[in-house]
Amino acid sequence: MLACGKFDGSNSNTWYLDTGASNHMCGIKQAFVDINESYKGNITFGDLSQRPVDGRCIILIKIKNGEQKFISEVFLCSKREEQHFEFGAVLKKGFEVQMKDKNLRNFDEFGAAIASVKMTRNRMFPLDLSIYLSKCFKVEISNMMNLWHLRYRHLNCGSLMLMEKRKMVLGISKLEHTSKMC
């Protein structure tokens, strides 16, 4: 189950649209829906400085029309204060980027506008993205019949008891018939 709540970190919603970046980058670990911390490496910048990569992740954002979209293959760079949104990955997915009259516009593969950003005085394209955090919920089931009923995609009590009686499933404990089934 996945539930979302808006992320309220300071300056965390500002991403810089970057035509020169090699990957999406973010320094806010709490912003990630899924993270692979075993992914390690370094990112080298144009001035040949390097920053460590602490994982590869997925972020859930809210786009201009209100839809939620996932941004995948984002590098976690915990020593990085600003976020970079890399356009090579966007173009690779079939999206369109248009730069005209000091504006940068981004369209999805169907031609729908995703973002429109004005260039700042220092020739940057800051984009405010609403990042959402995922929250997991734990469920405890005290009735073993209900647990196995759910594990086997709502299988009926009689079939579950037959599986237990014939020892068709390892680990299934003594089940008691219940009338509280869906």
C-alpha positions as CSV (number, residue, x, y, z in Angstrom):
1,M,0.0,0.0,0.0
2,L,1.3,3.4,-0.8
3,A,0.1,6.7,0.6
4,C,1.6,10.1,-0.1
5,G,2.2,13.3,1.8
6,K,3.8,16.5,0.4
7,F,7.4,17.0,1.2
8,D,8.2,20.2,3.0
9,G,12.0,20.4,3.2
10,S,13.5,23.8,2.7
11,N,14.3,24.5,-1.0
12,S,13.8,20.8,-1.7
13,N,11.1,21.5,-4.3
14,T,13.5,23.5,-6.6
15,W,15.1,21.4,-9.3
16,Y,17.5,22.8,-11.9
17,L,16.8,21.7,-15.5
18,D,20.2,20.8,-16.6
19,T,21.1,20.0,-20.2
20,G,24.7,19.2,-19.2
21,A,24.1,16.8,-16.3
22,S,24.7,13.1,-16.8
23,N,22.0,12.0,-14.4
24,H,19.2,13.2,-12.2
25,M,20.6,14.2,-8.8
26,C,19.1,14.8,-5.4
27,G,20.6,15.2,-1.9
28,I,17.4,14.7,0.1
29,K,17.2,11.0,1.1
30,Q,13.6,11.4,2.6
31,A,12.4,12.3,-0.9
32,F,12.9,8.8,-2.3
33,V,10.1,6.3,-2.7
34,D,12.5,3.5,-3.4
35,I,16.3,3.5,-2.9
36,N,19.1,1.1,-3.8
37,E,21.9,2.1,-1.4
38,S,24.2,-0.6,-2.8
39,Y,24.7,1.5,-5.9
40,K,27.9,3.5,-5.3
41,G,30.2,5.7,-7.4
42,N,31.1,9.3,-8.1
43,I,29.7,12.1,-10.2
44,T,32.2,14.3,-12.0
45,F,31.2,17.9,-12.8
46,G,32.4,20.2,-15.5
47,D,35.1,21.7,-13.2
48,L,36.3,18.1,-12.6
49,S,35.2,18.1,-9.0
50,Q,33.6,14.9,-7.8
51,R,30.8,14.0,-5.4
52,P,30.0,10.5,-4.0
53,V,26.8,8.8,-5.1
54,D,25.2,7.1,-2.1
55,G,22.5,5.2,-4.1
56,R,20.1,5.2,-7.0
57,C,16.5,6.0,-6.4
58,I,12.9,6.7,-7.5
59,I,11.1,9.9,-6.7
60,L,7.3,10.6,-6.9
61,I,6.4,14.1,-8.1
62,K,3.3,16.0,-9.0
63,I,3.3,17.5,-12.5
64,K,1.6,20.6,-13.9
65,N,-1.8,18.9,-14.7
66,G,-2.0,17.4,-11.1
67,E,-0.9,13.9,-12.1
68,Q,1.7,12.0,-10.1
69,K,4.7,10.7,-12.0
70,F,7.8,8.7,-11.0
71,I,11.3,9.9,-11.8
72,S,13.5,6.9,-11.9
73,E,17.3,6.5,-11.8
74,V,17.9,9.5,-9.6
75,F,21.3,9.5,-7.9
76,L,21.3,10.2,-4.2
77,C,24.2,12.6,-3.5
78,S,23.9,13.4,0.2
79,K,26.6,16.1,0.0
80,R,24.6,18.0,-2.7
81,E,22.3,20.8,-1.7
82,E,20.5,21.4,-5.0
83,Q,18.6,19.0,-7.2
84,H,19.3,18.5,-10.9
85,F,16.9,17.2,-13.5
86,E,18.8,15.8,-16.5
87,F,17.3,16.3,-19.9
88,G,19.1,13.5,-21.7
89,A,17.0,11.0,-19.8
90,V,13.8,12.9,-20.6
91,L,14.6,12.9,-24.3
92,K,15.5,9.2,-24.2
93,K,11.9,8.5,-23.0
94,G,10.4,10.3,-26.0
95,F,9.7,13.6,-24.3
96,E,10.2,16.9,-26.1
97,V,12.2,19.9,-24.8
98,Q,11.6,23.3,-26.5
99,M,13.7,26.4,-25.7
100,K,12.4,29.7,-27.1
101,D,12.3,33.4,-25.9
102,K,14.0,32.6,-22.6
103,N,11.5,29.9,-21.8
104,L,12.0,26.2,-21.6
105,R,9.0,24.0,-22.1
106,N,8.8,20.2,-21.7
107,F,6.2,17.9,-23.3
108,D,5.5,14.3,-22.6
109,E,5.4,11.6,-25.4
110,F,1.8,12.5,-26.1
111,G,2.4,16.2,-26.6
112,A,0.9,17.3,-23.3
113,A,2.8,20.1,-21.5
114,I,4.6,19.0,-18.4
115,A,6.5,22.1,-17.4
116,S,7.2,25.6,-18.6
117,V,10.2,27.5,-17.0
118,K,11.5,31.0,-17.4
119,M,15.3,31.5,-17.6
120,T,16.7,33.4,-14.6
121,R,19.2,36.2,-14.8
122,N,22.1,33.8,-14.3
123,R,20.8,31.6,-17.2
124,M,19.4,28.9,-15.0
125,F,16.1,27.1,-15.4
126,P,14.7,26.4,-11.8
127,L,11.6,24.2,-11.7
128,D,9.5,23.8,-8.6
129,L,8.4,20.2,-8.4
130,S,6.1,18.9,-5.7
131,I,7.9,15.9,-4.2
132,Y,5.8,13.3,-2.4
133,L,7.0,10.9,0.3
134,S,5.7,7.4,0.4
135,K,4.5,5.9,3.7
136,C,4.2,2.2,4.4
137,F,1.5,0.8,6.6
138,K,2.0,-2.4,8.5
139,V,-0.9,-4.8,8.8
140,E,-1.2,-7.5,11.5
141,I,-3.6,-10.4,11.1
142,S,-4.2,-12.4,14.2
143,N,-6.5,-15.0,12.5
144,M,-4.3,-17.5,10.5
145,M,-7.2,-18.5,8.3
146,N,-7.6,-14.9,7.2
147,L,-3.9,-14.6,6.6
148,W,-3.8,-17.6,4.3
149,H,-7.0,-16.6,2.7
150,L,-5.3,-13.3,1.7
151,R,-2.0,-15.0,0.7
152,Y,-3.9,-17.3,-1.7
153,R,-5.9,-14.5,-3.3
154,H,-9.1,-15.0,-1.4
155,L,-9.2,-18.8,-1.6
156,N,-12.2,-20.3,0.2
157,C,-12.0,-21.9,3.7
158,G,-12.6,-25.4,2.5
159,S,-9.8,-25.4,0.0
160,L,-7.4,-23.9,2.5
161,M,-8.2,-26.5,5.1
162,L,-7.8,-29.3,2.5
163,M,-4.3,-27.8,1.6
164,E,-3.4,-27.9,5.3
165,K,-4.8,-31.4,5.9
166,R,-2.8,-32.8,2.9
167,K,0.3,-30.9,3.9
168,M,0.4,-29.2,0.5
169,V,2.0,-26.0,1.9
170,L,5.0,-25.9,4.1
171,G,4.6,-23.6,7.1
172,I,0.8,-23.5,7.1
173,S,-0.4,-24.0,10.7
174,K,-3.6,-25.5,12.1
175,L,-6.4,-23.6,10.5
176,E,-9.8,-23.1,12.0
177,H,-12.9,-22.5,9.9
178,T,-14.3,-19.0,10.2
179,S,-17.4,-17.4,8.9
180,K,-15.8,-14.0,8.7
181,M,-14.6,-14.2,5.1
182,C,-15.0,-11.7,2.4
